[in-house]
Amino acid sequence: MHNYRYNSNNKWRKPLHMMCLLLGIVLLLSACGQAQKPSSATDSNTGSNAGSNSGQSSSSPEQNTAPPQEEVPEEPQEEVDPVQEQLSSLTLEEKIGQMILAGVQGTTLDDQAKQMITDQKVGGIIFYANNVSTLEGTAKFVQSIKEANHFNPVPIFMSVDQEGGKVSRMPETVESIPSSRKVGETKDSALAETMGELLARQVQLAGFNVDFAPVLDVNSNPKNPVIGDRSFGSSAELVSRMGIAEMKGLRNEGIIPVVKHFPGHGDTSVDSHLDLPVVNKTEKQLAELEWIPFQAAVKEQVEAVMVAHILFPKLDPDHPASLSDVIIGEHLRGKFKYDGVVITDDLSMGAIAKNYKLDQAALATVKAGSDILLVAHSYESAKTIFDTLISAVKSGKITESRIDESVYRILALKQQYKLSDDQKASGDLKQLNADIVDWRKQIDAR
């Protein structure tokens, strides 16, 4: 037993000793726990080395900075070609159909026309004077064809010959446009461009999207029975300047122009509707006159060129231009470097019908480089061309890649103009007529 002397200064000494002792024990146990934890222990939850994510200072640059990653450049994505995509989705039958531009009968859609659109899947229709009734009736007819084509994967060309002058398909309620010759006499390309715009607005009233105009033939033969005042004149320079202006006017209003009739119909004395004209000109002579307007059009990236049924024996003694690889392939495609759409004149015209079977003509013109075969006045003719080309591909007479070349051009043109079968007739007839009258006054004043 110990005997402690009471002292007020010793009052808290014993509790203080106890607290210090307890604190020392706690610190000792803590240090032991840290020392016993292996630095290379594996984390049981993650399976990762503990030294990489625990027991290290969060501020250590060596542990938290990831090694630099070498940047891998992204591979450039190939641009999608919407035309090729559409082409790849078509069957052979659908592709062949795109190469046919056919006529129809009457002023309303009949069962045979419906069947042609369904079975031959034709890519375009042409209207002639006998297909036109009233403006309202014609617009309904055009729209009914577009609606019938809804089952096909590609919108349809609705085309017409609307040149002005004696070649006009518009009903009488639409003010007339004078001949190209009358406009050419003004020598004013601005008036020719307005002519193109007015022609476009006319055909839009009925819902058409293609106009077979302008005429780029140089009227060099006074005895010509088929061109005459359809031409802007007898000068290649004038025809080029006025024709290109008209072409641009059509474009301005969203109508596809088709220049005609390559390689030049101005020096013929025979109407190719009735028989085969022969023009005995050399390549040099053609280059100095007839070809000048067409070369100008190609330079302006014309959308489509119609090729005439004329024999040029000094270039190709065996085939008219529309069936000639020399004229279409070597000259228009080759020397002119034209890669747009080539359309034949009507293959049912006398120039062809009197000298060739339709199946022979169809094969020849495709081999020569034509893209669209125009055949009017007979549903049976459209079927003959369709069956002939299908058979030719399957037998190897024509390769499918040759068909693809033409259909690619056709689809590209339809996509360029954003064609749709939902597009309806449009325009203000009253305003258009007033504009035509005002423009005619300017023509007359010159």
C-alpha positions in Angstrom: 0.0 0.0 0.0 1.3 3.3 -1.1 0.9 6.4 0.8 0.4 9.4 -1.5 0.7 12.9 -0.2 -2.1 15.1 -1.3 -1.1 17.8 -3.6 -3.5 19.9 -5.7 -1.0 19.9 -8.6 -1.2 16.1 -8.8 -5.0 16.1 -8.9 -5.2 15.1 -12.8 -1.8 13.3 -13.1 -3.2 9.7 -13.0 -5.9 10.1 -15.7 -3.5 12.0 -17.9 -1.0 9.1 -17.7 -3.8 6.7 -18.7 -4.8 8.7 -21.8 -1.3 9.0 -23.0 -0.9 5.2 -22.6 -4.0 4.5 -24.6 -3.0 6.9 -27.4 0.4 5.2 -27.7 -1.2 1.8 -28.1 -3.5 3.0 -30.9 -0.7 4.5 -32.9 1.4 1.3 -32.4 -1.4 -0.9 -33.7 -2.0 1.4 -36.7 1.7 1.3 -37.7 1.7 -2.5 -37.5 -1.3 -2.8 -39.7 0.4 -0.7 -42.4 3.6 -2.6 -42.2 1.9 -6.0 -42.6 0.0 -5.1 -45.8 2.0 -6.4 -48.8 2.8 -3.8 -51.4 2.1 -6.2 -54.3 -1.1 -7.6 -53.1 -3.8 -8.3 -55.7 -7.2 -6.6 -55.3 -9.7 -9.4 -55.0 -12.5 -7.5 -56.7 -10.7 -6.2 -59.8 -7.9 -8.6 -60.2 -5.5 -5.7 -60.7 -2.2 -5.0 -59.1 -2.9 -3.1 -55.9 0.3 -1.1 -56.3 -1.3 0.5 -59.3 -4.4 1.8 -57.6 -3.9 1.7 -53.8 -1.3 2.6 -51.2 0.1 5.3 -53.5 -0.3 9.0 -53.4 -3.0 10.4 -55.7 -0.6 13.1 -56.7 2.1 10.8 -58.0 2.6 11.7 -61.7 4.3 8.3 -62.4 1.2 6.3 -61.4 -1.6 8.5 -62.8 -0.3 9.6 -66.2 -1.2 7.1 -68.9 1.5 6.4 -71.5 1.0 8.5 -74.7 -1.2 6.8 -77.2 -0.2 7.0 -80.9 -3.1 8.6 -82.8 -4.4 6.3 -85.6 -5.8 8.4 -88.5 -9.4 7.7 -89.4 -9.8 6.0 -92.7 -11.6 8.4 -95.1 -15.1 7.2 -95.7 -16.0 6.5 -99.3 -18.5 9.0 -100.7 -21.9 7.3 -101.5 -22.9 7.6 -105.1 -26.7 7.9 -105.0 -27.0 7.2 -108.7 -25.0 4.0 -108.4 -27.0 3.0 -105.4 -30.2 3.4 -107.3 -28.8 1.6 -110.3 -27.6 -1.4 -108.2 -31.2 -1.8 -106.8 -32.8 -2.3 -110.2 -33.5 -5.5 -111.9 -32.5 -6.1 -115.5 -36.1 -5.6 -116.6 -36.3 -2.3 -114.8 -33.1 -1.1 -116.3 -34.1 -2.0 -119.9 -37.4 -0.2 -119.3 -35.6 3.0 -118.4 -34.1 3.0 -121.9 -37.5 3.1 -123.6 -39.5 6.3 -124.3 -42.9 5.4 -125.7 -46.0 7.0 -127.1 -49.6 6.5 -125.9 -52.9 6.5 -127.7 -55.9 8.8 -127.2 -56.4 11.5 -124.6 -56.9 9.3 -121.5 -55.0 6.4 -120.0 -56.1 3.1 -121.5 -55.5 -0.4 -120.3 -52.8 -1.1 -122.9 -50.8 2.0 -121.7 -51.2 0.8 -118.1 -50.0 -2.6 -119.0 -47.0 -1.2 -120.9 -46.0 0.9 -117.8 -46.4 -2.2 -115.6 -44.8 -4.8 -117.8 -42.2 -2.9 -119.8 -41.6 -0.4 -117.0 -40.9 2.3 -119.6 -38.8 5.2 -118.4 -40.6 7.9 -120.4 -43.7 8.8 -122.4 -44.0 11.3 -125.3 -47.2 13.2 -126.1 -48.1 14.2 -129.6 -50.9 16.5 -130.8 -53.5 13.7 -130.8 -52.8 13.2 -127.0 -53.7 16.8 -126.2 -57.3 17.9 -125.4 -58.1 20.8 -123.1 -55.4 22.1 -120.7 -57.2 20.5 -117.8 -57.8 17.2 -119.6 -54.1 17.0 -120.7 -52.9 17.7 -117.2 -55.2 14.9 -115.9 -53.9 12.5 -118.5 -50.2 13.3 -117.6 -51.0 12.9 -113.9 -52.7 9.5 -114.5 -49.5 8.2 -116.2 -47.4 9.4 -113.3 -49.8 7.7 -110.8 -49.6 4.5 -112.9 -45.8 4.6 -112.6 -45.9 4.7 -108.8 -45.3 1.0 -108.8 -42.0 1.3 -110.6 -38.9 2.4 -108.7 -37.9 5.3 -110.9 -40.0 8.5 -111.8 -41.1 8.8 -115.4 -40.0 11.3 -118.0 -43.2 13.1 -119.4 -42.0 14.6 -122.6 -43.4 16.7 -125.5 -42.3 18.6 -128.6 -43.0 22.2 -127.7 -40.9 24.3 -130.0 -43.1 27.2 -130.8 -44.3 28.1 -134.4 -45.8 25.2 -136.3 -44.6 22.6 -133.7 -46.8 23.3 -130.8 -48.7 20.8 -128.6 -50.5 23.3 -126.3 -54.3 23.8 -126.3 -55.7 27.0 -127.8 -56.3 28.5 -124.4 -52.5 28.9 -124.1 -51.1 31.9 -126.0 -48.8 30.8 -128.9 -45.1 31.3 -129.2 -43.7 32.3 -132.7 -41.2 30.2 -134.6 -37.5 30.1 -133.9 -36.8 31.8 -137.1 -38.9 34.9 -136.1 -37.1 35.0 -132.8 -33.7 34.5 -134.6 -34.4 37.5 -136.8 -34.1 39.7 -133.7 -30.6 38.4 -133.1 -31.3 39.1 -129.4 -30.2 36.1 -127.2 -32.1 37.6 -124.2 -35.3 37.2 -126.1 -34.4 33.6 -126.9 -33.7 32.9 -123.3 -37.1 34.3 -122.4 -38.6 32.1 -125.2 -37.1 29.1 -123.4 -38.6 30.2 -120.1 -42.0 30.7 -121.6 -41.9 27.3 -123.3 -41.0 25.7 -120.0 -43.9 27.4 -118.2 -46.3 26.3 -121.0 -45.4 22.6 -120.6 -45.5 22.8 -116.8 -49.1 23.8 -117.1 -49.8 20.2 -118.2 -47.2 18.5 -115.9 -44.5 17.7 -118.4 -40.9 17.7 -117.3 -39.0 17.2 -120.7 -39.2 19.4 -123.8 -37.7 18.3 -127.1 -36.2 21.8 -127.8 -34.3 23.8 -128.9 -33.7 22.9 -132.5 -30.0 23.4 -133.3 -30.2 22.6 -137.0 -28.7 25.3 -139.2 -31.2 25.9 -142.0 -28.7 25.9 -144.9 -31.0 24.2 -147.5 -33.9 26.4 -148.7 -35.6 23.2 -150.1 -35.6 21.5 -146.7 -39.1 20.2 -146.1 -38.9 19.5 -142.4 -36.8 22.1 -140.7 -37.3 25.5 -142.3 -38.5 28.1 -139.8 -38.0 25.6 -136.9 -34.4 26.8 -137.1 -33.1 30.1 -135.8 -31.5 30.8 -139.1 -28.8 29.9 -141.7 -25.8 31.0 -139.6 -24.1 28.6 -137.3 -23.1 31.4 -135.0 -26.7 32.7 -134.7 -28.2 29.2 -134.2 -25.5 28.5 -131.5 -26.1 31.8 -129.6 -29.9 31.8 -129.8 -30.2 28.0 -129.2 -28.0 27.9 -126.2 -30.0 30.9 -124.8 -33.3 29.0 -125.3 -31.7 25.9 -123.7 -30.8 27.9 -120.6 -34.3 29.4 -120.4 -35.8 25.9 -120.2 -33.3 25.0 -117.5 -34.1 28.1 -115.6 -37.7 27.0 -115.1 -36.7 23.4 -114.3 -37.6 21.7 -117.6 -35.1 19.3 -119.1 -34.1 20.5 -122.6 -33.2 18.1 -125.5 -31.3 19.6 -128.3 -31.9 18.2 -131.8 -31.3 16.8 -134.5 -27.6 15.8 -134.3 -25.5 15.8 -136.5 -27.7 18.3 -138.3 -30.9 18.1 -140.2 -30.7 21.5 -141.9 -29.3 20.5 -145.3 -31.7 17.7 -146.1 -34.2 17.7 -149.0 -36.1 14.6 -147.6 -38.4 14.4 -144.6 -37.0 11.7 -142.3 -40.6 11.0 -141.1 -41.2 9.6 -144.6 -37.9 8.3 -145.9 -34.1 8.2 -145.2 -32.4 11.5 -146.1 -28.8 11.3 -147.4 -26.3 14.2 -146.8 -23.1 13.8 -148.8 -20.9 16.0 -146.6 -17.4 15.3 -145.3 -16.5 15.5 -141.6 -14.7 18.8 -142.4 -17.8 20.3 -144.0 -20.0 19.2 -141.0 -17.5 20.6 -138.6 -17.5 24.0 -140.3 -21.3 24.4 -140.1 -23.7 21.7 -138.7 -21.7 20.7 -135.8 -20.9 24.1 -134.4 -24.2 24.6 -132.4 -24.0 21.0 -131.0 -20.4 21.5 -129.9 -21.6 24.7 -128.2 -24.3 22.8 -126.4 -21.9 20.1 -125.3 -19.6 22.8 -123.9 -22.6 24.0 -121.9 -23.2 20.5 -120.6 -26.5 19.9 -122.4 -28.6 17.4 -120.6 -29.7 15.4 -123.7 -29.1 15.2 -127.5 -31.5 13.7 -130.0 -29.8 12.0 -132.9 -31.4 12.1 -136.4 -32.2 9.4 -138.9 -30.0 10.7 -141.7 -27.3 8.8 -143.7 -23.9 10.5 -143.9 -22.2 8.1 -146.3 -18.8 9.9 -146.1 -18.8 9.2 -142.4 -20.7 5.9 -142.2 -22.0 4.4 -145.5 -23.8 1.6 -143.8 -25.9 3.2 -140.9 -27.9 6.3 -140.5 -26.7 8.6 -137.7 -29.1 7.2 -135.1 -27.7 3.7 -135.6 -24.1 4.6 -136.2 -21.2 3.9 -133.9 -19.1 6.2 -136.0 -21.4 9.2 -135.5 -22.5 8.5 -131.9 -19.6 6.6 -130.6 -16.5 8.1 -132.4 -17.8 11.6 -132.9 -20.4 12.6 -130.3 -19.1 10.5 -127.4 -15.4 10.5 -128.5 -14.3 13.7 -130.3 -17.0 15.9 -128.7 -16.5 14.2 -125.3 -20.2 14.1 -124.6 -21.3 11.9 -121.7 -24.9 13.0 -121.3 -28.0 11.3 -122.5 -28.4 10.4 -126.1 -31.9 9.9 -127.5 -32.9 8.5 -130.9 -35.5 10.2 -133.0 -38.6 8.1 -133.3 -37.7 4.7 -134.4 -41.1 4.2 -136.0 -40.4 7.0 -138.6 -40.2 6.0 -142.3 -36.4 6.6 -142.4 -35.9 3.5 -140.1 -39.1 1.5 -140.6 -38.6 1.3 -144.4 -35.0 0.1 -144.1 -34.7 -1.9 -140.9 -36.6 -4.2 -138.7 -37.3 -2.7 -135.3 -35.3 -5.3 -133.4 -32.3 -4.8 -135.6 -32.5 -1.0 -135.2 -32.8 -1.3 -131.4 -29.7 -3.5 -131.2 -27.7 -1.3 -133.5 -28.5 2.0 -131.8 -27.6 0.6 -128.3 -24.4 -0.8 -129.6 -23.7 2.6 -131.2 -24.1 4.4 -127.8 -27.7 5.6 -127.6 -29.2 5.6 -124.1 -33.0 6.1 -124.8 -34.9 4.6 -127.7 -37.9 6.7 -128.7 -40.7 4.7 -130.2 -44.2 6.2 -130.7 -47.6 5.2 -131.9 -47.5 1.5 -131.0 -47.6 -0.3 -127.7 -46.4 -3.4 -129.6 -43.3 -1.5 -130.7 -42.3 -0.7 -127.1 -42.7 -4.4 -126.2 -40.6 -5.5 -129.2 -37.7 -3.2 -128.1 -38.1 -4.4 -124.5 -38.0 -8.1 -125.4 -35.2 -7.6 -127.9 -32.9 -5.9 -125.4 -33.7 -8.4 -122.6 -32.9 -11.3 -125.0 -29.7 -9.6 -126.2 -28.3 -9.3 -122.7 -29.2 -12.8 -121.7 -27.7 -14.2 -125.0 -24.5 -12.1 -124.6 -25.1 -9.9 -127.7 -25.1 -6.9 -125.4 -23.4 -6.9 -122.0 -25.3 -5.8 -118.9 -22.5 -3.4 -118.2 -23.3 -1.6 -121.5 -26.9 -1.3 -120.3 -25.7 0.0 -117.0 -23.8 2.8 -118.7 -27.0 4.1 -120.3 -29.2 3.7 -117.3 -26.6 5.4 -115.1 -26.9 8.5 -117.3 -30.7 8.4 -117.3 -30.9 8.0 -113.5 -28.3 10.8 -113.0 -30.5 13.2 -115.1 -33.6 12.3 -113.3 -31.9 12.8 -109.9 -30.3 16.1 -111.1 -33.8 17.5 -111.9 -35.3 15.9 -108.7 -38.0 14.3 -110.8 -40.9 12.8 -108.8 -44.2 11.2 -109.9 -45.8 13.3 -107.2 -45.0 16.5 -109.2 -48.3 18.0 -110.5 -49.1 20.5 -113.2 -48.3 24.0 -112.0 -48.4 27.6 -113.1 -50.8 30.6 -113.6 -52.3 30.4 -117.1 -53.5 34.0 -117.0 -50.2 35.4 -116.0 -48.3 33.3 -118.5 -50.5 34.4 -121.3 -50.0 38.0 -120.4 -46.2 37.4 -120.3 -46.3 35.8 -123.7 -48.2 38.6 -125.2 -45.8 41.2 -123.8 -42.8 39.2 -125.1 -44.3 38.9 -128.5 -44.7 42.6 -128.7 -40.9 42.9 -128.0 -40.3 40.4 -130.9 -42.6 42.4 -133.3 -40.9 45.7 -132.4 -37.5 44.5 -133.5 
